[in-house]
Amino acid sequence: MNPSAPSYDYVSKSPLPDYGEKPTTGIPVAAASYAPQFQANHNPGTWSTGLCDCFSDVSNCCITCWCPCITFGQIAEIVDKGTTSCGASGAIYFLIEALTGCGCIYSCFYRTKMRKQYMLPESSCGDCMLHFCCECCALCQEYRELKHRGFDMSIGWQANMENQNKGIGMAPVVQGGMTR
């Protein structure tokens, strides 16, 4: 359809008035598979906070130090886009930690997944080694990163998407989209 050509009423064969409406183009935002990515005002491809900035969110730092399965569950639910619940991921983390003493075996894979999702750089020592040596700091950094990207970590993926669809959240970011 040519947007500059006039529209016709095919019954009377006369042109319809132009009210200035243009055809809608773009990506539908109400599609079921649509998974918006929230983003705060920071450079893409960089972490919003450093690994050792744990005390910039003291409450999360304390929860992560005493019960990292809670923080990990919240991170995993957002990174998995709601396919696994916070409780299920936290319980798996807890079981691995209780049986092996090394929950980082599970959590390091989520850091890698999150880095790829948001195009974040890997640390020089690698994700698994970072989680093995500094599990609490790594989890806190991932939690802060998702918060900086606009997620309310306490309500989970589904409630974040409902808020986004109601216009409460931030606008989605389309990275590497089509250009003219």
N, CA, C and O atoms as a DFTB+ gen file, in Angstrom:
720 C
 N C O
     1  1       0.852      -1.177       0.000
     2  2       0.000       0.000       0.000
     3  2       0.887       1.225       0.000
     4  3       1.802       1.330       0.818
     5  1       0.635       2.134      -0.888
     6  2       1.407       3.363      -1.002
     7  2       0.815       4.399      -0.060
     8  3      -0.328       4.812      -0.254
     9  1       1.569       4.838       0.973
    10  2       0.991       5.772       1.952
    11  2       0.694       7.147       1.375
    12  3      -0.098       7.888       1.959
    13  1       1.312       7.525       0.226
    14  2       1.059       8.848      -0.334
    15  2      -0.135       8.850      -1.265
    16  3      -0.656       9.919      -1.586
    17  1      -0.590       7.676      -1.714
    18  2      -1.748       7.593      -2.597
    19  2      -3.020       7.761      -1.781
    20  3      -3.108       7.261      -0.659
    21  1      -4.023       8.473      -2.342
    22  2      -5.272       8.667      -1.598
    23  2      -6.040       7.366      -1.484
    24  3      -5.943       6.505      -2.358
    25  1      -6.809       7.217      -0.404
    26  2      -7.675       6.067      -0.204
    27  2      -8.997       6.331      -0.895
    28  3      -9.462       7.470      -0.936
    29  1      -9.613       5.276      -1.444
    30  2     -10.866       5.431      -2.167
    31  2     -11.972       4.661      -1.497
    32  3     -11.768       3.590      -0.926
    33  1     -13.177       5.254      -1.587
    34  2     -14.391       4.562      -1.192
    35  2     -14.828       3.801      -2.432
    36  3     -15.240       4.406      -3.421
    37  1     -14.740       2.478      -2.385
    38  2     -14.986       1.684      -3.573
    39  2     -16.456       1.635      -3.975
    40  3     -16.767       1.203      -5.085
    41  1     -17.364       2.063      -3.110
    42  2     -18.782       2.090      -3.470
    43  2     -19.086       3.323      -4.310
    44  3     -19.703       3.211      -5.369
    45  1     -18.652       4.524      -3.839
    46  2     -18.956       5.757      -4.561
    47  2     -17.851       6.167      -5.516
    48  3     -18.015       7.131      -6.264
    49  1     -16.728       5.460      -5.510
    50  2     -15.566       5.737      -6.374
    51  2     -14.991       7.133      -6.151
    52  3     -14.415       7.717      -7.069
    53  1     -15.141       7.675      -4.942
    54  2     -14.591       8.992      -4.648
    55  2     -13.496       8.864      -3.593
    56  3     -13.540       7.952      -2.767
    57  1     -12.509       9.772      -3.610
    58  2     -11.441       9.695      -2.612
    59  2     -11.973       9.982      -1.210
    60  3     -12.842      10.833      -1.018
    61  1     -11.433       9.259      -0.247
    62  2     -11.781       9.502       1.149
    63  2     -10.937      10.659       1.681
    64  3      -9.812      10.858       1.225
    65  1     -11.461      11.418       2.633
    66  2     -10.665      12.519       3.188
    67  2      -9.454      11.984       3.952
    68  3      -9.521      10.929       4.583
    69  1      -8.352      12.724       3.886
    70  2      -7.121      12.351       4.597
    71  2      -7.134      13.041       5.956
    72  3      -7.076      14.268       6.030
    73  1      -7.209      12.268       7.019
    74  2      -7.215      12.821       8.371
    75  2      -5.838      12.822       8.993
    76  3      -5.699      13.016      10.201
    77  1      -4.825      12.609       8.185
    78  2      -3.464      12.633       8.697
    79  2      -3.019      11.328       9.317
    80  3      -1.915      11.247       9.855
    81  1      -3.865      10.289       9.252
    82  2      -3.490       9.012       9.834
    83  2      -2.545       8.283       8.895
    84  3      -2.780       8.221       7.688
    85  1      -1.509       7.747       9.437
    86  2      -0.531       6.992       8.675
    87  2      -0.646       5.523       9.052
    88  3      -1.049       5.198      10.168
    89  1      -0.299       4.643       8.136
    90  2      -0.351       3.220       8.490
    91  2       0.633       2.894       9.599
    92  3       1.731       3.447       9.664
    93  1       0.224       2.000      10.456
    94  2       1.063       1.597      11.585
    95  2       2.085       0.583      11.112
    96  3       1.757      -0.374      10.410
    97  1       3.324       0.807      11.506
    98  2       4.379      -0.141      11.167
    99  2       5.151      -0.461      12.426
   100  3       5.072       0.276      13.409
   101  1       5.884      -1.532      12.410
   102  2       6.712      -1.865      13.557
   103  2       6.434      -3.245      14.083
   104  3       5.732      -4.039      13.457
   105  1       6.981      -3.519      15.220
   106  2       6.871      -4.821      15.847
   107  2       5.720      -4.797      16.825
   108  3       5.645      -3.893      17.656
   109  1       4.812      -5.770      16.753
   110  2       3.707      -5.785      17.723
   111  2       4.235      -6.060      19.123
   112  3       5.033      -6.974      19.329
   113  1       3.779      -5.256      20.088
   114  2       4.271      -5.407      21.452
   115  2       3.394      -6.319      22.298
   116  3       3.764      -6.630      23.430
   117  1       2.271      -6.747      21.802
   118  2       1.385      -7.587      22.596
   119  2       1.536      -9.070      22.259
   120  3       0.737      -9.890      22.711
   121  1       2.536      -9.413      21.481
   122  2       2.735     -10.817      21.130
   123  2       3.070     -11.623      22.370
   124  3       3.730     -11.121      23.279
   125  1       2.621     -12.870      22.415
   126  2       2.821     -13.709      23.593
   127  2       4.288     -14.004      23.844
   128  3       4.698     -14.170      24.993
   129  1       5.087     -14.073      22.779
   130  2       6.495     -14.408      22.967
   131  2       7.353     -13.173      23.230
   132  3       8.567     -13.291      23.396
   133  1       6.751     -12.015      23.267
   134  2       7.505     -10.784      23.468
   135  2       8.084     -10.747      24.875
   136  3       7.355     -10.885      25.857
   137  1       9.374     -10.563      24.969
   138  2      10.044     -10.501      26.267
   139  2      10.870      -9.227      26.322
   140  3      12.018      -9.226      25.878
   141  1      10.316      -8.138      26.856
   142  2      11.047      -6.886      26.859
   143  2      12.294      -6.952      27.717
   144  3      12.379      -7.710      28.684
   145  1      13.243      -6.145      27.335
   146  2      14.452      -6.015      28.126
   147  2      14.472      -4.599      28.669
   148  3      14.490      -3.632      27.908
   149  1      14.469      -4.487      29.958
   150  2      14.515      -3.187      30.587
   151  2      15.960      -2.714      30.582
   152  3      16.886      -3.524      30.617
   153  1      16.149      -1.410      30.540
   154  2      17.514      -0.909      30.579
   155  2      17.533       0.443      31.271
   156  3      16.682       1.298      31.026
   157  1      18.506       0.616      32.126
   158  2      18.689       1.895      32.801
   159  2      19.628       2.761      31.973
   160  3      20.077       2.355      30.901
   161  1      19.913       3.930      32.466
   162  2      20.772       4.856      31.756
   163  2      22.240       4.570      32.044
   164  3      22.859       5.244      32.867
   165  1      22.784       3.588      31.376
   166  2      24.208       3.314      31.446
   167  2      24.647       2.732      30.110
   168  3      23.821       2.309      29.301
   169  1      25.935       2.717      29.895
   170  2      26.458       2.257      28.616
   171  2      26.141       0.786      28.392
   172  3      26.349      -0.042      29.279
   173  1      25.632       0.459      27.194
   174  2      25.420      -0.957      26.916
   175  2      26.766      -1.673      26.851
   176  3      27.763      -1.110      26.399
   177  1      26.777      -2.911      27.304
   178  2      28.021      -3.675      27.278
   179  2      28.899      -3.464      28.487
   180  3      30.047      -3.910      28.498
   181  1      28.388      -2.793      29.512
   182  2      29.144      -2.628      30.756
   183  2      28.226      -2.941      31.931
   184  3      27.015      -2.729      31.868
   185  1      28.825      -3.449      32.998
   186  2      28.064      -3.679      34.216
   187  2      27.729      -2.339      34.838
   188  3      28.553      -1.425      34.805
   189  1      26.541      -2.197      35.403
   190  2      26.137      -0.921      36.001
   191  2      26.867      -0.652      37.309
   192  3      27.037       0.506      37.692
   193  1      27.304      -1.706      38.002
   194  2      28.074      -1.554      39.241
   195  2      29.226      -2.547      39.218
   196  3      29.223      -3.509      38.451
   197  1      30.188      -2.300      40.055
   198  2      31.343      -3.188      40.127
   199  2      31.066      -4.418      40.975
   200  3      30.076      -4.484      41.704
   201  1      31.950      -5.376      40.866
   202  2      31.814      -6.627      41.609
   203  2      31.830      -6.391      43.122
   204  3      31.108      -7.061      43.861
   205  1      32.633      -5.461      43.575
   206  2      32.794      -5.223      45.016
   207  2      31.944      -4.068      45.539
   208  3      32.236      -3.529      46.606
   209  1      30.908      -3.682      44.817
   210  2      30.003      -2.616      45.261
   211  2      28.821      -3.179      46.043
   212  3      27.711      -2.652      45.972
   213  1      29.067      -4.250      46.787
   214  2      27.991      -4.949      47.505
   215  2      27.237      -4.050      48.465
   216  3      26.032      -4.219      48.655
   217  1      27.925      -3.098      49.073
   218  2      27.288      -2.271      50.094
   219  2      26.493      -1.112      49.506
   220  3      25.970      -0.286      50.254
   221  1      26.390      -1.034      48.176
   222  2      25.502      -0.033      47.589
   223  2      24.038      -0.463      47.746
   224  3      23.128       0.353      47.598
   225  1      23.820      -1.738      48.043
   226  2      22.492      -2.262      48.373
   227  2      22.673      -3.173      49.594
   228  3      22.781      -4.392      49.465
   229  1      22.702      -2.563      50.761
   230  2      23.043      -3.275      51.996
   231  2      22.044      -4.386      52.310
   232  3      22.451      -5.467      52.736
   233  1      20.757      -4.148      52.112
   234  2      19.768      -5.180      52.439
   235  2      19.970      -6.421      51.578
   236  3      19.905      -7.541      52.086
   237  1      20.212      -6.238      50.289
   238  2      20.466      -7.393      49.431
   239  2      21.778      -8.071      49.786
   240  3      21.881      -9.295      49.713
   241  1      22.775      -7.299      50.167
   242  2      24.065      -7.862      50.571
   243  2      23.888      -8.779      51.784
   244  3      24.451      -9.872      51.827
   245  1      23.112      -8.334      52.756
   246  2      22.877      -9.145      53.965
   247  2      22.107     -10.418      53.640
   248  3      22.474     -11.498      54.101
   249  1      21.039     -10.300      52.847
   250  2      20.260     -11.481      52.469
   251  2      21.132     -12.465      51.701
   252  3      21.058     -13.671      51.936
   253  1      21.953     -11.967      50.790
   254  2      22.806     -12.832      49.981
   255  2      23.857     -13.528      50.826
   256  3      24.161     -14.697      50.591
   257  1      24.417     -12.833      51.802
   258  2      25.433     -13.456      52.658
   259  2      24.840     -14.547      53.536
   260  3      25.472     -15.584      53.737
   261  1      23.622     -14.332      54.068
   262  2      23.033     -15.290      54.984
   263  2      22.226     -16.376      54.280
   264  3      22.153     -17.507      54.763
   265  1      21.624     -16.043      53.152
   266  2      20.808     -17.029      52.437
   267  2      20.868     -16.749      50.930
   268  3      19.925     -16.202      50.359
   269  1      21.975     -17.126      50.297
   270  2      22.152     -16.810      48.878
   271  2      21.116     -17.465      47.968
   272  3      20.929     -17.028      46.833
   273  1      20.443     -18.508      48.452
   274  2      19.438     -19.172      47.619
   275  2      18.272     -18.232      47.286
   276  3      17.647     -18.373      46.235
   277  1      17.976     -17.274      48.173
   278  2      16.897     -16.311      47.906
   279  2      17.293     -15.397      46.757
   280  3      16.538     -15.232      45.800
   281  1      18.475     -14.804      46.851
   282  2      18.935     -13.903      45.795
   283  2      19.086     -14.655      44.482
   284  3      18.681     -14.165      43.428
   285  1      19.674     -15.852      44.549
   286  2      19.840     -16.618      43.327
   287  2      18.494     -16.947      42.687
   288  3      18.354     -16.854      41.468
   289  1      17.507     -17.327      43.487
   290  2      16.178     -17.637      42.955
   291  2      15.565     -16.450      42.231
   292  3      14.965     -16.609      41.168
   293  1      15.715     -15.250      42.809
   294  2      15.178     -14.047      42.176
   295  2      15.882     -13.765      40.852
   296  3      15.236     -13.419      39.862
   297  1      17.191     -13.913      40.836
   298  2      17.962     -13.690      39.610
   299  2      17.553     -14.701      38.545
   300  3      17.291     -14.332      37.400
   301  1      17.499     -15.970      38.920
   302  2      17.196     -17.037      37.961
   303  2      15.810     -16.865      37.338
   304  3      15.639     -17.112      36.144
   305  1      14.824     -16.445      38.128
   306  2      13.479     -16.251      37.574
   307  2      13.480     -15.176      36.496
   308  3      12.841     -15.347      35.458
   309  1      14.183     -14.077      36.724
   310  2      14.228     -12.992      35.736
   311  2      15.049     -13.416      34.519
   312  3      14.628     -13.193      33.384
   313  1      16.206     -14.019      34.741
   314  2      17.062     -14.431      33.620
   315  2      16.369     -15.494      32.768
   316  3      16.517     -15.498      31.546
   317  1      15.619     -16.389      33.399
   318  2      14.877     -17.425      32.666
   319  2      13.556     -16.922      32.113
   320  3      12.807     -17.693      31.513
   321  1      13.257     -15.650      32.302
   322  2      12.032     -15.026      31.807
   323  2      10.782     -15.738      32.301
   324  3       9.806     -15.896      31.568
   325  1      10.831     -16.167      33.560
   326  2       9.665     -16.744      34.203
   327  2       9.435     -18.219      33.932
   328  3       8.452     -18.773      34.423
   329  1      10.301     -18.881      33.168
   330  2      10.082     -20.308      32.896
   331  2      10.352     -21.165      34.128
   332  3       9.801     -22.258      34.254
   333  1      11.189     -20.684      35.030
   334  2      11.376     -21.349      36.323
   335  2      11.059     -20.329      37.404
   336  3      11.362     -19.144      37.261
   337  1      10.457     -20.788      38.473
   338  2      10.070     -19.862      39.536
   339  2      11.251     -19.572      40.456
   340  3      12.241     -20.303      40.482
   341  1      11.120     -18.511      41.190
   342  2      12.124     -18.131      42.181
   343  2      12.298     -19.252      43.208
   344  3      13.423     -19.603      43.563
   345  1      11.202     -19.799      43.672
   346  2      11.246     -20.857      44.678
   347  2      11.928     -22.123      44.182
   348  3      12.720     -22.729      44.903
   349  1      11.620     -22.526      42.946
   350  2      12.222     -23.744      42.395
   351  2      13.723     -23.570      42.203
   352  3      14.503     -24.452      42.562
   353  1      14.126     -22.444      41.641
   354  2      15.552     -22.193      41.425
   355  2      16.292     -22.082      42.751
   356  3      17.393     -22.613      42.896
   357  1      15.695     -21.397      43.714
   358  2      16.308     -21.271      45.033
   359  2      16.435     -22.610      45.739
   360  3      17.425     -22.871      46.422
   361  1      15.420     -23.462      45.569
   362  2      15.459     -24.788      46.199
   363  2      16.548     -25.662      45.578
   364  3      17.254     -26.375      46.291
   365  1      16.687     -25.609      44.251
   366  2      17.749     -26.378      43.586
   367  2      19.114     -25.888      44.043
   368  3      20.011     -26.685      44.315
   369  1      19.264     -24.569      44.125
   370  2      20.519     -23.989      44.603
   371  2      20.810     -24.487      46.022
   372  3      21.930     -24.903      46.322
   373  1      19.795     -24.443      46.892
   374  2      19.963     -24.875      48.279
   375  2      20.377     -26.348      48.349
   376  3      21.280     -26.703      49.106
   377  1      19.723     -27.199      47.565
   378  2      20.059     -28.633      47.578
   379  2      21.497     -28.876      47.115
   380  3      22.221     -29.671      47.714
   381  1      21.900     -28.196      46.059
   382  2      23.284     -28.348      45.576
   383  2      24.264     -27.860      46.634
   384  3      25.296     -28.486      46.875
   385  1      23.934     -26.746      47.256
   386  2      24.792     -26.196      48.318
   387  2      24.852     -27.155      49.508
   388  3      25.923     -27.383      50.070
   389  1      23.715     -27.708      49.886
   390  2      23.678     -28.616      51.041
   391  2      24.411     -29.925      50.763
   392  3      25.083     -30.458      51.646
   393  1      24.289     -30.440      49.555
   394  2      24.911     -31.723      49.221
   395  2      26.400     -31.613      48.886
   396  3      27.189     -32.486      49.246
   397  1      26.773     -30.540      48.199
   398  2      28.166     -30.423      47.743
   399  2      28.942     -29.312      48.434
   400  3      30.173     -29.308      48.424
   401  1      28.218     -28.364      49.036
   402  2      28.884     -27.199      49.624
   403  2      29.328     -26.205      48.572
   404  3      30.121     -25.307      48.855
   405  1      28.818     -26.362      47.355
   406  2      29.276     -25.521      46.245
   407  2      28.101     -25.177      45.323
   408  3      27.986     -25.717      44.223
   409  1      27.231     -24.271      45.786
   410  2      26.099     -23.819      44.974
   411  2      26.529     -23.076      43.734
   412  3      25.748     -22.902      42.798
   413  1      27.788     -22.633      43.726
   414  2      28.312     -21.896      42.581
   415  2      28.355     -22.754      41.314
   416  3      28.436     -22.225      40.206
   417  1      28.300     -24.068      41.481
   418  2      28.254     -24.965      40.319
   419  2      27.032     -24.636      39.466
   420  3      27.087     -24.701      38.238
   421  1      25.940     -24.287      40.121
   422  2      24.684     -23.955      39.443
   423  2      24.607     -22.475      39.077
   424  3      24.198     -22.135      37.967
   425  1      24.992     -21.603      39.988
   426  2      24.799     -20.166      39.788
   427  2      25.699     -19.571      38.713
   428  3      25.328     -18.576      38.091
   429  1      26.865     -20.148      38.479
   430  2      27.764     -19.565      37.472
   431  2      27.159     -19.651      36.077
   432  3      27.431     -18.792      35.238
   433  1      26.345     -20.667      35.810
   434  2      25.716     -20.786      34.497
   435  2      24.698     -19.673      34.259
   436  3      24.500     -19.241      33.124
   437  1      24.062     -19.215      35.321
   438  2      23.111     -18.119      35.177
   439  2      23.824     -16.790      34.935
   440  3      23.295     -15.925      34.238
   441  1      24.997     -16.622      35.493
   442  2      25.770     -15.410      35.209
   443  2      26.127     -15.379      33.724
   444  3      26.011     -14.339      33.076
   445  1      26.557     -16.510      33.191
   446  2      26.898     -16.595      31.768
   447  2      25.669     -16.294      30.910
   448  3      25.754     -15.550      29.934
   449  1      24.540     -16.872      31.277
   450  2      23.296     -16.641      30.533
   451  2      22.897     -15.168      30.577
   452  3      22.487     -14.601      29.564
   453  1      23.016     -14.553      31.746
   454  2      22.672     -13.141      31.903
   455  2      23.619     -12.246      31.107
   456  3      23.185     -11.288      30.468
   457  1      24.914     -12.562      31.148
   458  2      25.885     -11.780      30.388
   459  2      25.559     -11.805      28.900
   460  3      25.625     -10.776      28.228
   461  1      25.210     -12.973      28.390
   462  2      24.888     -13.095      26.964
   463  2      23.598     -12.358      26.622
   464  3      23.493     -11.746      25.559
   465  1      22.613     -12.415      27.525
   466  2      21.342     -11.726      27.308
   467  2      21.524     -10.224      27.191
   468  3      20.908      -9.586      26.337
   469  1      22.365      -9.659      28.041
   470  2      22.525      -8.214      28.094
   471  2      23.858      -7.739      27.534
   472  3      24.237      -6.584      27.727
   473  1      24.570      -8.621      26.842
   474  2      25.848      -8.288      26.198
   475  2      26.823      -7.640      27.177
   476  3      27.388      -6.584      26.891
   477  1      27.016      -8.269      28.320
   478  2      27.920      -7.772      29.350
   479  2      29.265      -8.477      29.234
   480  3      29.319      -9.641      28.837
   481  1      30.346      -7.790      29.573
   482  2      31.667      -8.413      29.449
   483  2      31.918      -9.456      30.540
   484  3      31.413      -9.345      31.658
   485  1      32.699     -10.458      30.191
   486  2      33.094     -11.479      31.154
   487  2      34.297     -10.978      31.939
   488  3      35.134     -10.254      31.400
   489  1      34.387     -11.357      33.204
   490  2      35.552     -10.972      33.997
   491  2      36.765     -11.755      33.495
   492  3      36.622     -12.765      32.805
   493  1      37.921     -11.293      33.839
   494  2      39.146     -11.921      33.342
   495  2      39.328     -13.346      33.856
   496  3      40.026     -14.142      33.228
   497  1      38.710     -13.679      34.990
   498  2      38.879     -15.029      35.543
   499  2      37.763     -15.987      35.150
   500  3      37.838     -17.166      35.497
   501  1      36.744     -15.538      34.450
   502  2      35.650     -16.401      34.023
   503  2      34.517     -16.452      35.041
   504  3      34.713     -16.183      36.226
   505  1      33.341     -16.800      34.559
   506  2      32.145     -16.793      35.402
   507  2      32.187     -17.831      36.514
   508  3      31.843     -17.527      37.656
   509  1      32.604     -19.052      36.193
   510  2      32.613     -20.111      37.210
   511  2      33.629     -19.826      38.308
   512  3      33.343     -20.023      39.489
   513  1      34.811     -19.363      37.923
   514  2      35.840     -19.048      38.920
   515  2      35.404     -17.862      39.778
   516  3      35.664     -17.832      40.981
   517  1      34.746     -16.893      39.160
   518  2      34.247     -15.729      39.903
   519  2      33.218     -16.176      40.944
   520  3      33.267     -15.726      42.089
   521  1      32.300     -17.044      40.564
   522  2      31.307     -17.537      41.517
   523  2      31.940     -18.431      42.575
   524  3      31.516     -18.414      43.731
   525  1      32.943     -19.206      42.199
   526  2      33.606     -20.066      43.166
   527  2      34.340     -19.251      44.228
   528  3      34.288     -19.583      45.412
   529  1      35.022     -18.185      43.809
   530  2      35.818     -17.372      44.747
   531  2      34.995     -16.303      45.457
   532  3      35.247     -16.014      46.627
   533  1      34.031     -15.718      44.787
   534  2      33.281     -14.568      45.327
   535  2      31.786     -14.739      45.073
   536  3      31.158     -13.870      44.468
   537  1      31.219     -15.838      45.525
   538  2      29.814     -16.154      45.252
   539  2      28.877     -15.011      45.656
   540  3      28.041     -14.590      44.856
   541  1      29.005     -14.513      46.866
   542  2      28.102     -13.460      47.344
   543  2      28.250     -12.177      46.532
   544  3      27.254     -11.547      46.176
   545  1      29.483     -11.792      46.242
   546  2      29.705     -10.575      45.460
   547  2      29.141     -10.720      44.048
   548  3      28.550      -9.778      43.520
   549  1      29.316     -11.891      43.431
   550  2      28.807     -12.120      42.077
   551  2      27.277     -12.075      42.057
   552  3      26.688     -11.451      41.174
   553  1      26.634     -12.733      43.026
   554  2      25.178     -12.712      43.090
   555  2      24.652     -11.299      43.335
   556  3      23.661     -10.890      42.730
   557  1      25.309     -10.563      44.215
   558  2      24.891      -9.183      44.489
   559  2      25.023      -8.315      43.236
   560  3      24.149      -7.495      42.955
   561  1      26.101      -8.492      42.492
   562  2      26.291      -7.707      41.272
   563  2      25.205      -8.030      40.238
   564  3      24.674      -7.126      39.592
   565  1      24.881      -9.295      40.085
   566  2      23.842      -9.684      39.138
   567  2      22.483      -9.130      39.557
   568  3      21.712      -8.668      38.717
   569  1      22.194      -9.178      40.843
   570  2      20.947      -8.641      41.387
   571  2      20.858      -7.135      41.101
   572  3      19.834      -6.644      40.626
   573  1      21.946      -6.414      41.396
   574  2      21.959      -4.959      41.158
   575  2      21.816      -4.648      39.673
   576  3      21.149      -3.681      39.304
   577  1      22.429      -5.450      38.831
   578  2      22.342      -5.219      37.383
   579  2      20.891      -5.324      36.905
   580  3      20.421      -4.477      36.147
   581  1      20.197      -6.350      37.344
   582  2      18.799      -6.501      36.942
   583  2      17.936      -5.376      37.503
   584  3      17.017      -4.907      36.833
   585  1      18.227      -4.939      38.733
   586  2      17.509      -3.784      39.301
   587  2      17.754      -2.530      38.475
   588  3      16.823      -1.773      38.202
   589  1      19.013      -2.305      38.072
   590  2      19.341      -1.140      37.264
   591  2      18.678      -1.198      35.887
   592  3      18.462      -0.161      35.261
   593  1      18.368      -2.358      35.430
   594  2      17.697      -2.513      34.142
   595  2      16.184      -2.384      34.267
   596  3      15.464      -2.573      33.287
   597  1      15.697      -2.064      35.460
   598  2      14.284      -1.745      35.645
   599  2      13.432      -2.834      36.249
   600  3      12.223      -2.649      36.390
   601  1      14.009      -3.962      36.610
   602  2      13.230      -5.042      37.198
   603  2      13.054      -4.807      38.695
   604  3      13.995      -4.418      39.386
   605  1      11.841      -5.049      39.186
   606  2      11.586      -5.068      40.621
   607  2      11.781      -6.514      41.041
   608  3      10.920      -7.362      40.806
   609  1      12.912      -6.786      41.661
   610  2      13.303      -8.162      41.940
   611  2      12.374      -8.858      42.927
   612  3      12.306     -10.087      42.944
   613  1      11.675      -8.114      43.727
   614  2      10.830      -8.727      44.764
   615  2       9.508      -9.261      44.221
   616  3       8.836     -10.025      44.914
   617  1       9.111      -8.885      43.006
   618  2       7.796      -9.294      42.506
   619  2       7.862     -10.381      41.438
   620  3       6.826     -10.940      41.081
   621  1       9.033     -10.694      40.921
   622  2       9.159     -11.770      39.953
   623  2       8.890     -11.347      38.522
   624  3       8.508     -10.210      38.246
   625  1       9.098     -12.288      37.625
   626  2       8.996     -12.023      36.190
   627  2       7.576     -11.662      35.765
   628  3       7.382     -10.660      35.076
   629  1       6.589     -12.446      36.157
   630  2       5.218     -12.232      35.697
   631  2       4.701     -10.849      36.107
   632  3       4.123     -10.140      35.283
   633  1       4.900     -10.468      37.341
   634  2       4.431      -9.155      37.800
   635  2       5.199      -8.028      37.112
   636  3       4.624      -6.975      36.835
   637  1       6.485      -8.228      36.833
   638  2       7.240      -7.221      36.084
   639  2       6.660      -7.042      34.686
   640  3       6.563      -5.916      34.198
   641  1       6.273      -8.139      34.036
   642  2       5.693      -8.054      32.693
   643  2       4.316      -7.405      32.728
   644  3       3.972      -6.633      31.832
   645  1       3.522      -7.710      33.758
   646  2       2.224      -7.062      33.894
   647  2       2.392      -5.561      34.087
   648  3       1.664      -4.771      33.486
   649  1       3.350      -5.162      34.923
   650  2       3.615      -3.737      35.119
   651  2       4.104      -3.096      33.835
   652  3       3.727      -1.966      33.527
   653  1       4.929      -3.791      33.089
   654  2       5.445      -3.277      31.826
   655  2       4.298      -3.071      30.841
   656  3       4.236      -2.046      30.162
   657  1       3.395      -4.039      30.762
   658  2       2.274      -3.941      29.828
   659  2       1.283      -2.866      30.220
   660  3       0.570      -2.346      29.361
   661  1       1.219      -2.517      31.501
   662  2       0.349      -1.435      31.968
   663  2       1.013      -0.082      31.801
   664  3       0.393       0.949      32.060
   665  1       2.275      -0.072      31.368
   666  2       2.972       1.187      31.194
   667  2       3.684       1.648      32.438
   668  3       4.173       2.776      32.482
   669  1       3.758       0.798      33.466
   670  2       4.415       1.193      34.699
   671  2       5.920       1.064      34.567
   672  3       6.664       1.862      35.136
   673  1       6.374       0.067      33.823
   674  2       7.808      -0.169      33.651
   675  2       8.417       0.779      32.646
   676  3       7.749       1.675      32.128
   677  1       9.684       0.575      32.378
   678  2      10.410       1.375      31.414
   679  2      10.153       0.828      30.016
   680  3       9.711      -0.311      29.865
   681  1      10.426       1.624      29.007
   682  2      10.243       1.198      27.625
   683  2      11.234       0.102      27.273
   684  3      12.371       0.114      27.744
   685  1      10.807      -0.851      26.442
   686  2      11.729      -1.922      26.060
   687  2      12.821      -1.410      25.146
   688  3      12.643      -0.422      24.433
   689  1      13.931      -2.078      25.174
   690  2      15.060      -1.729      24.336
   691  2      15.188      -2.790      23.262
   692  3      15.207      -3.984      23.559
   693  1      15.275      -2.356      22.015
   694  2      15.485      -3.283      20.917
   695  2      16.911      -3.081      20.457
   696  3      17.248      -2.048      19.879
   697  1      17.740      -4.067      20.713
   698  2      19.139      -3.959      20.343
   699  2      19.372      -4.705      19.049
   700  3      18.924      -5.840      18.888
   701  1      20.070      -4.071      18.132
   702  2      20.379      -4.707      16.869
   703  2      19.145      -4.913      16.005
   704  3      19.086      -5.866      15.228
   705  1      18.158      -4.032      16.132
   706  2      16.936      -4.151      15.364
   707  2      17.122      -3.699      13.924
   708  3      18.224      -3.345      13.503
   709  1      16.044      -3.716      13.192
   710  2      16.098      -3.335      11.780
   711  2      16.257      -1.821      11.659
   712  3      15.763      -1.064      12.495
   713  1      16.941      -1.398      10.624
   714  2      17.088       0.028      10.342
   715  2      16.775       0.256       8.874
   716  3      16.809      -0.676       8.070
   717  1      16.477       1.478       8.537
   718  2      16.203       1.817       7.139
   719  2      17.418       2.409       6.510
   720  3      17.392       2.763       5.331
